[in-house]
Amino acid sequence: SQEGEAEGQVSAAYDDVLRISTDNAVESVDPAHLYSPTEIAIGKLVYQGVVAMDADGEIVAALARNWTVSEDGRTYTFHLHSGATFHNGNAVTAYDVKYSWERMLRQNSPSSYIFASVQGYDRIRSGNSTTLSGVEVLDDRTLTVTLSESDDQFLANLSLPAASVRRRAYRRASLMAHSLASAPELAKKVRQRVPVESTTWPPSSVVVESIVESAAARRARFSS
């Protein structure tokens, strides 16, 4: 029947859509500006960092295939997976990692404490520098992080969504995803279809290309 055909088309059209209802409005999908538990939960679904925390609370490899720590506990060397990519197929590089971390600090993210033990943290937070001197890119897949002092929580902090990796060249997404609440007129114009530079590792992972806010949720947020 025509009705059956229509239902089939609707079903097929949404095979690549995952709908999640939340109790709270989502104000940002930028990993540097995730405030509420709902936003953090979405961040965990979309983004990846160099390491992750498993269900048992253990630190495991994510975008980094492995890492080493110096004897004094102050220097970490991360080696990225050669097959890790962003949603568009571009390779994830050590330059993207450094950019993402420095961007978070420049934007005064509430999660900036993640890098408090990294050399250069105070200078970038005070506005005297735009780069973290303690983060050095050795090549496309290798970077080192030097701490001012050893920090037993450093790897655990890197597993948080705020330390996720973004693509350096994705300026448009940076603008649109920064904070939906801070630019309501822009948010209305783009109809809340926010592009995200999600990462893909392992290669068989689900790729997230955009997040769409429902019309009902959008009306509720702008009327509040």
C-alpha positions in Angstrom: 0.0 0.0 0.0 1.0 3.6 -0.4 0.9 4.0 3.4 3.2 1.1 3.9 5.6 2.4 1.3 5.6 5.8 3.0 6.4 4.2 6.3 9.2 2.3 4.8 10.7 5.4 3.2 10.6 7.2 6.5 12.3 4.3 8.3 15.0 4.1 5.7 15.5 7.9 5.7 16.4 7.8 9.4 18.5 4.7 9.6 21.6 6.9 10.3 19.9 9.0 13.0 20.1 8.3 16.8 17.5 10.2 18.8 18.3 10.9 22.5 15.8 12.7 24.7 17.2 14.7 27.7 15.7 16.4 30.7 17.8 19.5 30.2 18.5 21.9 27.3 21.8 21.5 25.6 23.6 24.8 25.5 26.9 23.7 23.9 28.4 20.7 22.1 31.9 22.2 22.0 34.1 19.9 24.2 35.7 23.0 25.7 32.4 24.2 27.0 30.5 21.3 28.3 28.8 22.2 31.6 25.9 20.0 32.4 25.9 16.2 32.9 23.8 16.0 29.7 26.3 17.9 27.7 29.2 15.9 29.1 27.3 12.7 28.2 26.9 13.9 24.6 30.5 14.8 24.5 31.5 11.3 25.5 29.4 9.9 22.6 30.8 12.2 20.0 34.4 13.0 20.8 37.6 11.1 21.6 40.9 12.1 23.4 44.3 10.5 23.3 43.2 8.2 26.2 39.9 7.0 27.6 38.7 5.5 30.9 37.0 2.1 30.7 34.1 0.7 32.8 36.5 -0.4 35.5 38.1 3.1 35.8 41.3 2.1 34.1 43.0 4.4 31.6 43.1 2.8 28.2 44.4 3.8 24.7 42.1 5.8 22.5 43.5 8.0 19.7 46.9 7.3 21.1 47.9 3.7 20.5 50.4 3.8 23.4 52.4 6.2 25.6 55.5 6.3 27.8 56.2 8.2 31.0 59.7 9.3 32.0 61.2 8.0 35.2 60.5 11.3 37.1 56.9 11.2 36.0 57.1 14.6 34.3 57.3 13.7 30.5 54.6 11.8 28.6 55.2 10.7 25.0 52.0 9.8 23.0 52.0 7.8 19.8 48.8 8.2 17.8 47.1 5.5 15.7 48.0 5.8 12.1 44.4 5.0 11.1 42.6 7.5 13.4 40.6 10.0 11.3 38.0 12.7 11.7 34.5 12.2 10.4 35.5 13.5 7.0 38.4 11.1 6.6 41.2 13.5 7.4 43.9 12.0 9.6 44.1 12.9 13.2 47.6 14.4 13.8 49.6 15.5 16.8 49.1 19.0 15.6 45.4 18.6 16.1 45.9 17.4 19.6 48.1 20.4 20.5 45.7 22.8 18.8 42.7 21.4 20.7 44.3 21.6 24.1 45.6 25.2 23.6 42.3 26.3 22.2 40.5 25.1 25.3 42.9 27.1 27.5 42.6 30.3 25.3 38.8 30.1 25.6 39.0 29.9 29.4 37.2 26.6 29.5 35.8 25.6 33.0 37.9 22.4 32.5 41.2 24.2 32.0 42.4 22.7 35.3 43.1 19.5 33.2 46.4 21.1 32.1 47.3 23.0 35.3 50.4 20.8 35.7 51.7 21.3 32.2 54.6 23.7 31.6 53.3 27.0 30.1 49.8 26.7 31.7 50.1 29.9 33.7 51.4 31.9 30.8 48.6 30.9 28.4 45.9 31.4 31.1 47.2 34.8 31.9 47.2 35.8 28.2 51.0 36.1 28.0 51.2 33.3 25.5 48.9 31.5 23.0 50.8 28.2 23.2 51.6 25.5 25.8 55.3 25.4 25.9 55.1 22.0 27.6 53.4 20.4 24.6 55.8 19.6 21.7 54.9 18.0 18.4 57.7 15.6 17.2 56.0 14.5 14.0 52.4 13.9 12.7 51.8 11.0 15.1 54.0 11.8 18.1 53.9 14.5 20.8 55.4 15.0 24.2 53.9 16.7 27.2 56.2 18.0 29.9 54.8 18.7 33.4 56.0 21.3 35.9 55.7 18.5 38.4 54.5 14.9 38.4 50.7 14.6 38.4 49.1 11.2 39.2 45.8 12.5 37.8 47.1 13.7 34.5 46.1 10.7 32.4 42.7 10.5 34.1 42.1 14.2 33.3 43.0 13.6 29.6 40.2 11.0 29.4 37.6 13.8 30.1 35.6 15.1 27.1 37.1 18.5 27.5 40.5 17.1 26.4 39.0 15.7 23.2 40.7 16.3 19.9 39.2 18.8 17.3 40.4 19.4 13.7 42.5 22.5 13.4 41.0 23.7 10.1 37.4 23.4 11.2 36.7 27.0 11.9 33.0 27.0 10.9 32.2 24.3 13.4 34.2 26.1 16.1 32.0 29.1 15.7 28.7 27.3 15.5 29.4 24.8 18.3 31.1 27.2 20.7 28.0 28.0 22.8 24.5 27.8 21.3 23.1 30.0 24.1 25.6 32.8 23.5 24.4 33.5 20.0 20.7 32.7 19.8 20.1 34.5 16.5 22.8 32.6 14.8 21.5 29.4 16.4 18.0 30.1 15.0 19.4 30.7 11.5 21.4 27.4 11.4 18.4 25.5 12.8 20.6 23.9 15.4 22.3 21.5 12.9 25.7 21.8 14.5 28.6 20.1 12.6 31.0 18.3 14.8 34.5 17.0 14.0 34.1 13.7 15.7 37.0 11.2 15.6 36.9 7.7 14.3 38.9 5.0 16.1 38.8 2.1 15.6 38.0 2.5 11.9 34.7 0.6 12.3 33.4 3.2 14.8 30.2 5.1 14.2 30.8 8.5 12.6 28.9 11.5 14.0 28.6 14.3 11.4 26.1 16.7 13.0 23.8 17.1 16.0 20.3 18.5 15.4 18.2 20.0 18.2 14.5 19.2 18.0 12.1 22.1 17.3 10.3 21.6 20.6 13.6 21.8 22.6 14.7 24.8 20.6 11.4 26.7 21.3 11.6 25.8 25.0 15.2 27.1 25.3 14.6 30.4 23.5 11.4 31.1 25.4 13.1 30.7 28.8 
